[in-house]
Amino acid sequence: MEAEGQRKKEAIPLLTPYRMGKFHLSHRMVLAPMSRLRSYNFTAQPHAVLYYSQRTTRGGFLIGEASGISDTAQGYPNTPGIWRKEHVEAWKPVVDAVHEKGGIFFCQLWHAGRASKYEYQPNGHPPISCTDKPITSEAQIDGTTAADYSPPRRLSVQEIFQVVDDFRVAARNAREAGFDGVEIHAANGYLVDQFLKDGVNDRRDEYGGSLENRCRFPLQVVEAIADEIGADRVGVRLSPFADYNDCGDSNPPALGIYMAQELSKRGILYCHMIEPRMITQFERVETKSSHGPMREAFKGTFIAAGGYNREDGNEAIANGNADLIAFGRLFLANPDLPKRFELDIPLNRYDRSTFYTSDPIVGYTGYPFLDQTP
Ligand code: PHB
């Protein structure tokens, strides 16, 4: 009989393989999209090669940081773009490094909408949105500094068509850079979410009012991108329950379920939901709300994100509440997170004060691997 110690240990649920459409994943721990504000001049930098490759495992799935789709898309310093030829060229070595280690890498396409200010806009113009209502809450991305946003300008219908096309071109660019697919950032109070939520969208035309109308622009973006690169390479990130950036909805379950159904109809590869418990961008709280009905309504791969750890991540997979779990802060501070979960050993602690600095090493590529821990 096999001795106890020699018996092959059964893999924890997070470390079991999963097939996401045409992609064969060797485990279920996804690198969550995270802005790191180290892309000087809105261009991916060579230090990103090391950062992403450190977090790559063979068959692992990584979602890149929010990348601006046009010259009006940025809202923070040093976030990368994907709208110019130079941006595409700059991403190529990063994508190549991830592929060399066997990872699957999606580019997150982002437009900040009104969560921006004059200084990030061409010629100092107002940021664009579905509305001209400014953000009134004190929004913070790093937990310390209040961002002061400039009042936005309401897009005309003609201009909305142009933004849809910007998303399409950005998706084409992402594929040209070598990314395996794209994730549309439709969460956290940025442009797409601004259209979705009735707390912001006050339009009286076909892009505002009813749920169907508010979802029109987001779904046009989805369709344009699916048409360009194939629905089997498109994911969408949603946060129906959140009100980050002063962007809340009066009926999150209805919004989340409707979007899940519509995305399902369009054969989108995955739906990536931020947990209702992430009531602020920083802390989780207990809540009775659940994304269960959205998981039910969506037929493709369901990714859950929001303050997960080894224990509740395993539980969510085992219970069928999600197919994959995205880890942000833990992955940021532990480049070898899957290994550490496998061995069930202590994690490096993350240092929030260096999340959003521009240092190319400290708080970025400087977190130690297991074998470097003293
Ligand atoms: C977010 O989704 O919360 C987010 C996106 C882009 C940023 C920062 C935060 O630059």
Residues whose N, C-alpha, C, O or C-beta is under 5 A from the ligand:
A	BS01	PHB	S35 A66 Y76 T79 I141 N188
